[in-house]
Amino acid sequence: MKTLQHIGVGILTCLLLIGVARPRQRDPLNPLEIDQLREVALDADKRLKLYAQFAALRLDAAEALRKDASATDPNQLHDRLEDFLTIYDEFNDNVENFAQRQADLRKTLKTLLETEAGFQKRLLALKAVLKPAEATACQFVITNALEAVEQGLADHRQLLHEQEMKPPVAKKE
């Protein structure tokens, strides 16, 4: 019986250590931003623009950190880029969800495609000026961010084209 208790205690200890040792992913959105997104949960135009705005703010923070001569930890730059990528991925998921619900995204997408093209230019410019330590720390995340934006641009251009080919859905009064 004592052997089973020891095994049970050992398993429980291992599970607790695994839970403690596993790094927790932090939410890149602050509580105010989360509240803003909740308020516009069903409004595709406003929700997508908020996500684009929040992604732009994270990219601004990465660029500012990169220019800050006193910033010496390349992992901070990595974290800002990871925040950008996480928010951008959520933005893409929302575009897809609204498209599946047959939301008319034509007007919104025209604006957001310009924003996404700006993201792409800014990420390429940032990648070009990374110091060796920053490049080492950020290579994976900046490559993923560039690929995500490139794919997002292609997908959103295609979605815009598809929606422009369909007649608009009549609104119920």
Steps between C-alpha positions, in 0.01 A plus 500: 500500500786738585653437159180614329496812716862577407422449133192722528698772678775470238256536213328796665836668560601451137172645377539803725858556385398475136229761559743733676786448255289562190523866403167675499409687190408853577218675326640771272179699546444709808165501685387826335565357154316180589201707616505701178493178297212363706297815436526454124488120490237487225611805299750372245619842388572633848641173635742446213616861513567464872709190444697680229550796733620277784740316268636834376559611858706186567702561187550863611630369833741261326633779279538736796681235700731432206588872481550533877876503557455407867306182418750216511280191534409363156238280667288811561494566127410135445209535744364810325518323164333194648222723634457647152483153347250371757269796443541480123410130509189582702416771245525239222280259693238771537507583128444132428217473755317803365546378142350162593200683644456673163585845642554766237866589551566683175535850643693381805740283302594783264623702796658206681695383195684832504573455870628148442725614215639756744564224755693307237719801411565579865594142586738480204661831600533382861653169393755685286638701795515233769829473686654150507370420852153627404503300178587187694226558757236615252568309179226242551227739616570769241507238222168362624353849522606579143357171374174557688460850358588383149246218521243731660540750217450228239199351680336837563551614140337177386213545745448857384496384139246226582275742689518759222384236251186423704203731521463661843266325740182700556460617858181407679301792623 
